[in-house]
Amino acid sequence: MTLLLLAAALEVAGPVSLSVRTYGADVEVAPGPRLSVSVSGRPDVRPSIRALGGNRYEAEFDGKRQLHEGALRVEVPAGSAIDVSTVLGRVSIAGVGGPARVRGMSGAVRVAGGAEVDVETVDGGIEVDDASGKVRIHTTSGVSAVSATALGEIELETASGAASFRGACGARCRIDVDSVSGEVHFALAPGSAFSASLITTSGHVRDTLGLSLHGREAWTEGRFHGGDGAIECETFSGDIVFGAR
């Protein structure tokens, strides 16, 4: 990312809720070493941190709410909630451990180690790793990848973007996928246990994991081991694929 020089910092009492707005600037968010919020930007950007009341804060740039271009590094206390809106910028939120909300169009989004994760893009790729709470993804054509040691509650809606899920699907696993033409791929650990309800109009269901599949026409049901978790997947023309991790 671009060299970061100018910075604004503010001491806080604990986790915060921070909003960042950009047009084309990349945003990197990480936990800081102490109880403070800091925003660093390019030499020609003068960041500041505006208090909104309570533990809510907003980043500003030369007195404006939105940064047009460049790169930002944001550090917050662990457990903080992050809300990033961008059009073209890339977003990376890693290790913070709090709720993460991202709204974008074409920039890639990665959230690692977050709590509840809520991401919307048009064609930007989305990667979510090891979320501890609910994951919601809504994209038009962006490729989505969700992975975790133990997959949890996941809701994904896409038109033509491929989607993949990697990890174990067990008792707390609830995956709901709606796709038009994007392929949906489940790479699941052998220790998984779930039931599957699958609908595809003109796509195909392919299984090398070993589900007990049955059904007719566009509808298929299956079960793997104890069936503790649940996977519901509906596509129009996209294939639905199950395999081992």
Stockholm file with secondary structure:
# STOCKHOLM 1.0

chainA/1-245         MTLLLLAAALEVAGPVSLSVRTYGADVEVAPGPRLSVSVSGRPDVRPSIRALGGNRYEAEFDGKRQLHEGALRVEVPAGSAIDVSTVLGRVSIAGVGGPARVRGMSGAVRVAGGAEVDVETVDGGIEVDDASGKVRIHTTSGVSAVSATALGEIELETASGAASFRGACGARCRIDVDSVSGEVHFALAPGSAFSASLITTSGHVRDTLGLSLHGREAWTEGRFHGGDGAIECETFSGDIVFGAR
#=GR chainA/1-245 SS CCCCCEEEEEECSSCCEEEEEESSCEEEEEECSSSEEEEEECTTCCEEEEEEETTEEEEEETTBSEECSSEEEEEECTTCEEEEECSSCCEEEESCCSCEEEECSSSCEEEESCSSEEEEESSCCEEEESCSSCEEEEESSCCEEEEEEEEEEEEEEESSCCEEEEEEEEEEEEEEEEESSCCEEEEECTTCCEEEEEEESSSCEEESSCCCCEEETTEEEEEETTCCEEEEEEESSCCEEEEEC
#=GC SS_cons         CCCCCEEEEEECSSCCEEEEEESSCEEEEEECSSSEEEEEECTTCCEEEEEEETTEEEEEETTBSEECSSEEEEEECTTCEEEEECSSCCEEEESCCSCEEEECSSSCEEEESCSSEEEEESSCCEEEESCSSCEEEEESSCCEEEEEEEEEEEEEEESSCCEEEEEEEEEEEEEEEEESSCCEEEEECTTCCEEEEEEESSSCEEESSCCCCEEETTEEEEEETTCCEEEEEEESSCCEEEEEC
//
